[in-house]
Amino acid sequence: MSQDDAIKKLVQQYQYYQPQEMLAKVRKRNQQLTIGIPKETNQDEFRVAMRPEAVRLLVANGHEVVIETGAGEKCKYTDHEYSDAGAQIKYSSKEVFQSEIVLKVAPPTLKELEEMQGRKTLISTLHLATITPEYLHAINRKKITAIAYEMLEDKEGGLPVVRSMSEIAGSTVMLIAAEYLSSANEGQGIILGGITGVAPTNVVVLGSGTVGEYAARTALGLGASVKVFDSSVPMLRRIKYNLLQPHLSTSIFDLGTLKSALEEADVVVGAIRPENGRTPSVVTEEMVSRMKPNSIIIDVSIDYGGCIETSETTSHHNPIYKKYDVIHYCVPNIPSRVARTATNALSNIFAPLLLRAGELGSIEEMIYADMGFAKGVYSYQGGLTNQHLSKKFNMRFKDISLIAAAKQGL
């Protein structure tokens, strides 16, 4: 044996006996998800959780989508469109509710929850202002992992669904106002905006969040004169900077200034952000009684109790009433009025989330990997994980971040 051959043999022997790295345990990825989309039963809910194009994307990535017949009818999507996109059309809600993941817009009823299998996932709205202990007990009894999409956070800490629906609501309120100011609807008979030689419409917006900003933006675009009120000077400064319009003025909630603005207003938009699940009332009944006859109040905050003392919940089928000769429009869930646009916006958020969950292996892995997504979880495998609900109903609470940290450490 030559010297070179001997060296090669020694090197081979050394490599053979050298300790090898232990293979790391890897999570199962690209798992097929089964997603059920039931038909909404709430008469005022016209949206569906996902449009056909988003279904096509999920199916193309190996996932199964089951949709109840007629689910998209109210926003003008047909069963044929969903079927062409690869969805399985089912003729009973029970079949859809037995999917691994149930994706809804409105919260399911107690009857619908009974149709769900145990230890599955529900993604829907929560409606903190109207939730009941019976609803939470029904979810926990079945050990359902329940996720409220209005509490989901993005990487910047924003609320993508809330932001998207607020943009729609803020833009839509001005279309509603224009409708009820018209003579055809026994309003003041004025145009929302302004034309040459005629004084512009006066619009008062209460709140400078996303709804308030988009309401003000739309009103200004039509030529109206807009005054925005808020309790936060930084928020008022932000809206002033974002809109940069000469016909926009801002004010804190100064009682005298607010009273004066309401007496001159043709349109008042309530867009106050909720505090601890409910919005504070900032306009009294006495203030409303001094407003112009046939002026209009649109209380978008009615979803969380309303910010105007005279506000009472109405519906899309019976949207208005008059009090002190002032038209009140207090319909919760204004985005449902433009259901197709709202459905497209929801799809743009849900489709990427579900695709990522499939890549990670499951919704459970998604909760562990993404704390913004985890913040939407209010019940996890039989235990309440939302502290606000825990305090409200005196129920036991588990911190989802601690559960996720413990699972990751295993």
C-alpha positions in Angstrom: 0.0 0.0 0.0 1.4 3.4 -1.0 1.7 6.2 1.5 -1.1 8.2 -0.2 -3.4 5.2 0.1 -2.6 4.8 3.7 -3.4 8.5 4.4 -6.8 8.2 2.6 -7.7 5.1 4.6 -6.9 6.9 7.9 -9.0 9.9 6.8 -12.0 7.6 6.0 -11.7 5.9 9.4 -11.6 9.2 11.2 -14.7 10.5 9.4 -16.5 7.2 10.2 -15.9 7.5 13.9 -16.4 11.3 14.1 -19.6 12.3 16.0 -22.4 13.3 13.5 -24.9 16.1 14.0 -28.3 15.0 15.3 -31.1 15.7 12.9 -33.4 18.5 14.1 -37.1 17.7 14.5 -39.0 19.5 11.8 -42.7 20.3 11.8 -45.0 18.8 9.2 -45.6 21.3 6.5 -47.9 21.8 3.5 -50.7 20.1 5.3 -54.1 20.0 3.5 -56.7 22.1 5.3 -60.4 21.5 5.0 -62.2 24.9 5.1 -66.0 25.1 5.4 -67.9 28.3 4.4 -71.6 28.1 5.5 -74.4 30.3 4.3 -75.0 33.3 6.6 -78.4 33.0 8.4 -78.5 36.5 9.8 -81.0 38.5 7.7 -78.8 41.6 7.8 -75.6 39.8 6.8 -75.1 39.9 3.0 -71.3 39.1 2.9 -69.7 35.7 2.5 -66.3 34.9 4.0 -64.5 34.3 0.7 -64.9 35.1 -3.0 -64.4 32.4 -5.7 -60.9 33.7 -6.7 -59.7 33.2 -3.2 -61.2 29.7 -3.2 -59.4 28.9 -6.4 -56.1 30.0 -4.9 -56.6 27.7 -1.8 -57.6 24.7 -3.9 -54.6 25.2 -6.2 -52.4 25.0 -3.2 -53.9 21.6 -2.2 -56.6 22.7 0.3 -60.2 21.6 0.3 -63.0 24.1 0.4 -66.5 23.1 1.2 -69.3 25.8 0.7 -73.0 25.7 1.4 -75.2 26.2 -1.6 -76.4 29.8 -1.9 -73.7 31.1 0.4 -72.6 33.8 -2.1 -76.0 34.8 -3.4 -76.4 38.0 -1.5 -73.2 39.4 -2.9 -73.9 38.0 -6.4 -71.6 35.0 -6.4 -73.2 31.9 -7.7 -72.6 28.2 -6.8 -71.4 27.7 -10.3 -68.6 30.3 -9.8 -67.5 28.5 -6.6 -67.7 25.1 -8.2 -65.6 26.2 -11.2 -63.0 27.5 -8.6 -62.8 24.0 -7.1 -65.1 24.2 -4.1 -67.4 21.4 -3.2 -71.0 22.6 -3.0 -72.9 21.1 -0.1 -76.7 21.2 0.4 -76.8 21.0 4.2 -75.2 23.3 6.7 -74.3 20.3 8.9 -71.8 19.0 6.3 -70.1 22.4 6.1 -70.0 22.8 9.9 -68.1 19.5 10.3 -65.1 20.9 8.4 -61.7 21.2 10.1 -61.9 25.0 9.9 -65.3 26.9 9.7 -64.9 30.4 8.2 -67.9 32.7 8.8 -68.7 36.4 8.8 -71.3 36.7 11.6 -70.9 34.6 14.8 -72.6 31.2 14.5 -75.8 30.7 16.4 -76.0 28.2 19.3 -77.7 25.8 16.9 -74.9 26.1 14.4 -72.3 25.6 17.1 -74.0 22.3 17.9 -73.4 21.2 14.3 -69.7 21.7 14.7 -67.4 18.8 15.7 -65.3 19.0 18.8 -61.7 20.3 18.7 -62.2 22.1 15.4 -61.5 25.8 14.5 -64.0 28.6 14.1 -63.0 31.9 12.5 -65.7 34.6 12.6 -66.6 37.9 14.2 -67.1 38.0 17.9 -69.2 41.2 18.6 -67.9 42.0 22.1 -71.0 44.1 22.9 -73.5 41.3 22.3 -71.6 38.1 23.3 -73.3 36.0 25.9 -71.9 33.5 28.5 -74.1 30.7 26.9 -72.2 31.2 23.6 -68.8 31.0 25.3 -69.8 27.9 27.3 -71.0 26.2 24.1 -67.6 26.8 22.4 -65.6 25.7 25.5 -67.8 22.6 26.0 -66.8 21.4 22.5 -63.2 22.5 23.0 -63.4 24.6 19.8 -60.5 27.0 19.0 -62.4 30.2 18.3 -60.7 33.1 16.6 -62.3 36.6 16.3 -61.1 38.1 13.0 -61.6 41.7 14.3 -58.9 41.1 16.9 -56.3 39.7 14.4 -53.1 41.9 14.3 -50.6 42.4 11.4 -46.9 42.7 11.8 -47.2 46.5 12.5 -49.7 45.9 15.3 -52.7 47.1 13.3 -56.0 45.4 13.0 -56.3 44.5 9.2 -60.0 43.4 9.2 -61.1 46.3 11.4 -59.2 48.8 9.2 -60.6 47.4 6.0 -64.2 47.3 7.2 -63.8 50.8 8.7 -62.6 52.2 5.4 -65.7 50.8 3.7 -68.0 52.0 6.4 -66.5 55.5 6.4 -66.8 55.8 2.6 -70.3 54.4 2.6 -71.9 56.7 5.2 -71.7 59.6 2.9 -73.6 57.7 0.2 -76.2 56.9 2.8 -76.3 60.6 3.9 -76.8 61.8 0.3 -79.6 59.3 -0.1 -81.6 60.5 2.9 -80.9 64.2 2.4 -82.7 64.0 -1.0 -86.3 65.1 -1.5 -87.2 61.6 -2.8 -86.6 60.4 0.8 -88.3 63.4 2.5 -85.0 64.8 3.5 -83.9 68.5 3.4 -83.7 68.3 -0.4 -80.1 69.3 -0.6 -77.1 67.9 -2.4 -74.3 66.5 -0.3 -71.4 68.7 -1.2 -71.6 72.1 -2.8 -72.0 73.8 -6.2 -71.1 77.3 -7.4 -73.0 80.0 -5.7 -74.6 77.7 -3.1 -73.2 77.2 0.4 -71.8 73.7 1.0 -73.4 71.1 3.2 -72.2 71.0 6.8 -70.9 67.6 8.0 -69.9 66.9 11.6 -67.8 63.8 12.2 -67.4 62.5 15.8 -64.1 60.6 16.0 -61.0 60.8 13.9 -60.2 57.1 13.6 -60.4 55.2 10.3 -64.2 55.5 9.9 -64.0 59.2 10.7 -61.1 59.8 8.3 -62.8 58.1 5.4 -66.1 59.7 6.1 -64.4 63.1 6.1 -62.4 62.3 3.0 -65.5 61.3 1.0 -67.5 64.4 2.2 -64.6 66.7 1.3 -64.3 65.1 -2.1 -68.0 65.9 -2.7 -67.4 69.5 -1.7 -68.9 69.6 1.8 -67.6 71.6 4.7 -66.4 69.2 7.4 -65.7 69.5 11.1 -64.1 66.6 13.0 -64.2 66.2 16.8 -62.1 63.9 18.9 -60.7 63.8 22.5 -57.2 63.2 21.2 -55.2 66.1 19.8 -52.6 63.8 18.2 -55.4 62.0 16.3 -56.8 65.3 15.1 -53.4 66.4 14.0 -53.0 63.1 12.1 -56.3 63.5 10.2 -55.5 67.1 9.4 -52.2 66.1 8.0 -53.6 63.1 6.0 -56.4 65.1 4.4 -54.8 68.6 3.9 -58.1 70.2 2.9 -59.1 73.9 3.5 -62.7 73.0 4.2 -61.7 70.7 7.1 -61.6 72.0 10.6 -60.9 70.0 13.8 -61.8 70.4 17.5 -61.6 68.6 20.8 -64.9 67.8 22.5 -65.5 71.3 23.8 -69.2 71.5 24.8 -69.9 74.9 23.4 -68.2 74.3 20.1 -69.9 70.9 19.7 -73.4 72.3 20.4 -72.9 75.1 17.9 -71.6 72.7 15.2 -74.5 70.3 15.7 -77.1 73.1 15.4 -75.6 74.0 12.0 -75.0 70.4 10.8 -76.8 68.8 7.9 -75.1 65.4 8.5 -73.6 64.0 11.8 -71.5 60.9 11.7 -70.9 59.0 14.9 -67.5 57.2 14.6 -66.2 57.1 18.2 -63.9 54.2 19.0 -65.1 51.8 21.6 -63.6 51.7 25.1 -63.7 48.3 26.9 -66.2 47.0 24.4 -68.6 50.0 24.4 -68.5 53.5 22.9 -69.0 56.6 25.2 -72.0 58.8 24.5 -70.9 62.3 23.5 -74.1 63.8 22.1 -77.0 64.3 24.5 -80.7 64.1 23.7 -81.0 67.9 24.3 -78.3 68.5 21.7 -80.2 66.4 19.1 -83.4 68.3 19.8 -81.7 71.5 18.7 -80.6 70.1 15.3 -82.1 71.2 12.0 -85.3 69.5 10.9 -84.6 66.6 8.5 -80.9 66.7 9.1 -79.4 63.2 9.4 -77.5 61.3 12.1 -75.6 58.2 11.0 -74.3 56.4 14.2 -71.6 54.0 12.9 -70.7 53.4 16.6 -74.0 51.6 17.1 -72.1 48.3 16.7 -70.8 49.1 20.2 -73.8 50.8 21.7 -73.7 54.1 19.9 -72.2 57.5 20.7 -75.4 59.6 20.5 -78.0 59.4 23.2 -81.0 59.1 20.9 -79.5 56.2 18.8 -81.4 53.0 18.7 -80.4 49.9 16.7 -82.1 49.6 13.3 -81.6 47.1 10.4 -80.9 47.1 6.7 -84.5 46.2 6.1 -85.8 49.1 8.3 -82.9 51.5 8.5 -84.2 54.8 9.8 -86.5 56.5 12.3 -87.1 60.1 13.3 -86.7 61.7 16.7 -87.0 65.4 17.2 -87.6 65.6 13.4 -84.0 64.4 12.9 -83.5 61.3 10.7 -81.5 58.6 12.5 -79.7 55.8 10.6 -78.3 53.3 13.2 -77.7 50.1 11.3 -74.9 47.9 12.7 -72.6 46.3 10.1 -72.7 49.0 7.4 -70.1 47.2 5.3 -72.7 44.5 4.6 -74.6 47.1 2.6 -71.8 46.8 0.0 -71.4 43.1 0.4 -69.4 42.3 -2.7 -66.7 44.9 -2.0 -66.6 43.8 1.7 -66.3 40.1 0.7 -63.4 41.0 -1.6 -61.7 42.8 1.2 -62.1 39.9 3.6 -60.8 37.5 1.1 -57.7 39.5 0.7 -57.0 39.0 4.4 -58.2 35.4 4.9 -56.6 33.7 1.9 -53.0 34.5 2.8 -53.6 33.6 6.4 -55.0 30.2 5.5 -52.2 29.6 3.0 -49.6 30.2 5.7 -51.5 28.0 8.1 -51.3 25.2 5.5 -47.5 25.8 5.1 -47.0 25.6 8.8 -49.1 22.4 9.1 -52.3 23.6 10.9 -54.1 26.5 12.5 -52.6 25.4 15.8 -49.0 25.8 14.4 -50.1 29.2 13.1 -51.1 30.3 16.6 -47.7 29.3 17.9 -45.8 30.9 15.1 -47.6 34.2 14.7 -48.5 36.2 17.9 -50.5 38.7 15.8 -52.7 35.8 14.7 -52.8 34.4 18.2 -54.2 37.7 19.5 -57.4 36.8 17.7 -57.9 33.6 19.7 -60.5 34.1 22.4 -61.1 30.4 23.2 -58.5 27.6 22.9 -59.4 24.0 23.3 -61.9 24.5 26.1 -60.5 27.5 27.8 -61.2 31.2 27.5 -58.1 33.2 26.4 -59.6 36.7 26.2 -59.0 38.7 29.4 -61.8 41.2 28.7 -64.4 38.4 28.3 -62.9 36.7 31.4 -63.5 39.8 33.5 -66.9 40.6 32.0 -68.4 37.1 32.7 -66.2 36.1 35.7 -64.8 33.1 33.8 -61.4 31.4 34.1 -58.7 32.8 31.8 -55.7 31.3 30.1 -53.0 33.5 28.5 -52.6 32.4 24.9 -49.1 33.8 24.7 -48.1 31.6 27.6 -49.7 28.5 26.0 -47.9 29.2 22.8 -44.6 29.7 24.6 -45.0 26.5 26.5 -45.8 24.5 23.3 -42.8 26.0 21.5 -40.6 25.0 24.4 -41.6 21.3 24.2 
